[in-house]
Amino acid sequence: MVAGLLALAGVLAFAPQLHEGDTVPRVQLVDQDGGAFSFDQLQGRVVVLSFIYTRCTDRCALIAAKLNKLATESDPGKIAVAALTVDPDYDRPAILSRYRASLGSAPRVTLATGPAAPLLFLERRFGVDPRRVSSTRVDHADLAVVLDPQGRIARFVNGDNWTPQQLGVVAREVSGAPLDPLLAAQLWLAGAAASCGRAVGSLSTGSELALVGLLTIAIAVPLVAGVVRYRPR
């Protein structure tokens, strides 16, 4: 038993980071119904992926609810939405099934688990870095990942301040639809704040628009000044 845990720790310690453009490694998992689940079977669709666990007492329930709302509002033939547990030893299919049922009368998000070693290794490669800190608590980074229809990583979205609408915009962009610049800017602000360790969940839409305006001015003023300064005479 001890030797097995040490071997697992050694494997997890060396987890080369995945980057945008990389293909997600093949890992055989199971969904909340006990059926086989892998990213291979989702090829042909954009995949929105995040990470939760059922015994989480703070952010995970909100993340799961937002993922399910995104799944409900998306075309299932074009966009698939899933969450991987960071607590696979506890979150077996029956537990995930009950948790999924709590999300609504007709939940659409897929919840997946699997053998601890390959699943946690994959999550470490995504940058989620799950770490057990007690018998019931797992610390992990908040992150969403968008895969293109070929199974490659198209976008990392840091933090959990995104809305289903914003993440849907990214998914539709990856699928080839036109990008909504305002929603993209709001999502960028949320991700930038998460990367800096700051929360923007309390910002109103007006505040976000003001920040976008300030950023636009900060970029535009030097460009305009340069054009005026070097205007042909």
C-alpha positions as CSV (number, residue, x, y, z in Angstrom):
1,M,0.0,0.0,0.0
2,V,2.7,2.5,1.0
3,A,4.8,1.5,-2.0
4,G,1.8,2.1,-4.3
5,L,1.2,5.6,-2.8
6,L,4.9,6.5,-3.2
7,A,4.8,5.3,-6.8
8,L,1.7,7.4,-7.4
9,A,3.4,10.5,-5.8
10,G,6.4,9.9,-8.0
11,V,4.3,9.8,-11.2
12,L,2.3,12.9,-10.3
13,A,5.5,14.8,-9.5
14,F,6.5,14.7,-13.1
15,A,3.5,16.0,-15.1
16,P,4.6,17.9,-18.2
17,Q,2.3,20.9,-18.7
18,L,-0.2,20.9,-21.6
19,H,-0.4,24.0,-23.7
20,E,-2.8,25.5,-26.3
21,G,-2.5,23.4,-29.4
22,D,-1.7,20.2,-27.6
23,T,-3.9,17.2,-28.1
24,V,-5.5,15.9,-24.8
25,P,-3.9,12.5,-23.9
26,R,-6.1,9.5,-24.2
27,V,-7.4,8.5,-20.7
28,Q,-10.3,6.0,-20.3
29,L,-12.8,7.4,-17.7
30,V,-16.3,6.6,-16.7
31,D,-19.3,9.0,-16.6
32,Q,-22.0,9.4,-13.9
33,D,-23.9,6.5,-15.3
34,G,-20.9,4.1,-15.2
35,G,-20.5,4.2,-19.0
36,A,-17.1,4.5,-20.7
37,F,-16.1,8.2,-21.3
38,S,-13.1,9.6,-23.2
39,F,-12.4,12.7,-25.1
40,D,-11.9,10.7,-28.2
41,Q,-15.7,10.0,-28.4
42,L,-16.3,13.8,-28.3
43,Q,-14.2,14.6,-31.3
44,G,-16.2,16.5,-33.9
45,R,-17.6,18.8,-31.2
46,V,-16.1,21.6,-29.2
47,V,-15.6,20.5,-25.6
48,V,-15.9,22.8,-22.6
49,L,-14.2,21.2,-19.5
50,S,-13.8,22.2,-15.9
51,F,-12.9,20.5,-12.6
52,I,-14.9,19.9,-9.4
53,Y,-15.6,17.5,-6.6
54,T,-18.8,16.6,-4.8
55,R,-17.6,17.2,-1.3
56,C,-16.4,20.7,-2.1
57,T,-18.1,23.2,0.2
58,D,-17.5,26.4,-1.8
59,R,-17.0,27.1,-5.5
60,C,-17.6,23.7,-7.1
61,A,-21.4,23.7,-6.8
62,L,-21.5,27.1,-8.6
63,I,-19.1,25.9,-11.3
64,A,-21.2,22.7,-11.9
65,A,-24.4,24.8,-12.1
66,K,-22.8,27.2,-14.6
67,L,-21.5,24.3,-16.7
68,N,-24.9,22.7,-16.7
69,K,-26.6,26.0,-17.8
70,L,-24.0,26.2,-20.6
71,A,-24.8,22.7,-21.6
72,T,-28.5,23.3,-21.5
73,E,-28.2,26.4,-23.7
74,S,-25.8,24.9,-26.2
75,D,-26.4,22.7,-29.3
76,P,-25.3,19.3,-28.1
77,G,-24.4,18.3,-31.6
78,K,-21.8,21.1,-31.7
79,I,-20.7,21.7,-28.0
80,A,-20.2,19.1,-25.3
81,V,-19.8,20.2,-21.6
82,A,-18.1,18.1,-19.0
83,A,-16.5,18.2,-15.6
84,L,-13.8,15.9,-14.2
85,T,-13.6,15.2,-10.5
86,V,-10.4,16.0,-8.6
87,D,-11.5,13.5,-5.9
88,P,-11.8,10.2,-7.8
89,D,-11.3,7.9,-4.8
90,Y,-14.6,9.2,-3.4
91,D,-16.5,10.5,-6.5
92,R,-17.6,7.2,-8.0
93,P,-20.3,7.1,-10.7
94,A,-23.3,6.6,-8.2
95,I,-22.2,9.7,-6.2
96,L,-21.6,11.7,-9.4
97,S,-25.1,10.7,-10.6
98,R,-26.8,12.0,-7.4
99,Y,-24.8,15.2,-7.6
100,R,-25.7,15.7,-11.2
101,A,-29.4,15.2,-10.4
102,S,-29.2,18.0,-7.9
103,L,-28.4,20.4,-10.8
104,G,-31.9,20.4,-12.2
105,S,-34.7,18.3,-13.6
106,A,-32.8,17.5,-16.9
107,P,-29.1,18.0,-16.4
108,R,-27.0,18.0,-19.5
109,V,-23.4,18.3,-18.2
110,T,-21.4,15.1,-18.1
111,L,-19.5,14.3,-14.9
112,A,-16.6,11.9,-15.1
113,T,-14.3,10.0,-12.8
114,G,-11.8,7.2,-13.2
115,P,-8.7,5.5,-11.7
116,A,-6.9,7.9,-9.5
117,A,-3.4,7.7,-11.0
118,P,-4.2,8.5,-14.7
119,L,-7.0,11.0,-13.9
120,L,-4.9,13.0,-11.4
121,F,-1.9,12.9,-13.7
122,L,-4.1,14.4,-16.5
123,E,-5.4,17.1,-14.2
124,R,-1.9,18.0,-13.2
125,R,-1.0,18.3,-16.8
126,F,-3.9,20.7,-17.3
127,G,-2.5,22.8,-14.5
128,V,-5.3,22.0,-12.0
129,D,-2.8,20.6,-9.5
130,P,-5.2,18.8,-7.2
131,R,-3.8,18.3,-3.6
132,R,-5.6,16.5,-0.8
133,V,-5.4,18.6,2.4
134,S,-7.8,16.6,4.5
135,S,-9.9,13.4,4.3
136,T,-12.7,15.4,2.6
137,R,-11.0,18.4,1.1
138,V,-9.0,18.8,-2.1
139,D,-7.4,22.1,-3.1
140,H,-7.1,22.7,-6.8
141,A,-6.8,25.5,-9.3
142,D,-10.0,26.9,-10.8
143,L,-9.8,26.5,-14.5
144,A,-11.9,25.9,-17.6
145,V,-10.5,24.4,-20.8
146,V,-12.0,24.6,-24.3
147,L,-11.0,21.9,-26.8
148,D,-11.5,22.2,-30.5
149,P,-13.3,19.5,-32.6
150,Q,-10.0,17.7,-33.2
151,G,-9.4,17.2,-29.4
152,R,-6.7,19.9,-29.2
153,I,-6.6,22.6,-26.4
154,A,-7.9,25.8,-27.9
155,R,-8.2,28.0,-24.8
156,F,-7.5,28.0,-21.1
157,V,-9.8,30.2,-19.0
158,N,-8.4,30.9,-15.6
159,G,-10.5,31.3,-12.5
160,D,-14.2,30.7,-12.0
161,N,-15.6,34.3,-12.6
162,W,-16.8,33.4,-16.1
163,T,-20.5,33.2,-16.9
164,P,-22.1,30.5,-19.0
165,Q,-22.7,33.2,-21.7
166,Q,-19.0,34.2,-21.8
167,L,-17.7,30.6,-21.9
168,G,-20.3,29.9,-24.6
169,V,-18.9,32.7,-26.7
170,V,-15.4,31.1,-26.5
171,A,-16.8,27.7,-27.4
172,R,-18.7,29.2,-30.4
173,E,-15.6,31.1,-31.5
174,V,-13.6,27.8,-31.4
175,S,-16.3,26.2,-33.5
176,G,-15.8,28.9,-36.1
177,A,-18.6,31.3,-35.2
178,P,-17.9,35.1,-35.1
179,L,-16.5,36.4,-31.8
180,D,-18.5,38.9,-29.7
181,P,-15.8,41.4,-28.7
182,L,-17.6,42.8,-25.6
183,L,-18.1,39.4,-24.0
184,A,-14.6,38.4,-25.0
185,A,-13.2,41.5,-23.2
186,Q,-15.3,40.7,-20.1
187,L,-13.9,37.2,-20.1
188,W,-10.4,38.4,-20.5
189,L,-10.8,40.7,-17.6
190,A,-12.1,37.9,-15.4
191,G,-9.2,35.7,-16.4
192,A,-6.6,38.4,-15.9
193,A,-8.0,39.1,-12.4
194,A,-7.9,35.4,-11.6
195,S,-4.3,35.1,-12.8
196,C,-3.4,38.1,-10.5
197,G,-5.2,36.5,-7.5
198,R,-7.9,39.2,-7.5
199,A,-11.7,38.5,-7.6
200,V,-13.9,40.5,-9.9
201,G,-17.1,38.7,-9.2
202,S,-18.5,41.8,-7.5
203,L,-18.0,44.0,-10.5
204,S,-21.1,45.1,-12.3
205,T,-21.5,45.0,-16.1
206,G,-21.0,48.8,-16.0
207,S,-17.8,48.5,-14.1
208,E,-16.5,45.9,-16.5
209,L,-17.5,48.2,-19.4
210,A,-15.6,51.1,-17.7
211,L,-12.5,48.9,-17.4
212,V,-12.8,47.9,-21.1
213,G,-13.1,51.6,-22.0
214,L,-10.0,52.5,-20.0
215,L,-8.0,49.7,-21.6
216,T,-9.2,50.8,-25.0
217,I,-8.1,54.4,-24.3
218,A,-4.8,53.3,-23.0
219,I,-4.1,51.4,-26.2
220,A,-5.6,53.9,-28.6
221,V,-4.0,57.2,-27.3
222,P,-0.4,56.3,-28.0
223,L,-1.4,55.0,-31.5
224,V,-3.3,58.2,-32.3
225,A,-0.4,60.3,-31.0
226,G,2.0,58.4,-33.1
227,V,-0.1,59.0,-36.2
228,V,-0.4,62.7,-35.5
229,R,3.3,63.0,-34.7
230,Y,4.5,61.4,-38.0
231,R,1.8,62.9,-40.2
232,P,3.3,63.8,-43.6
233,R,3.6,67.5,-44.2
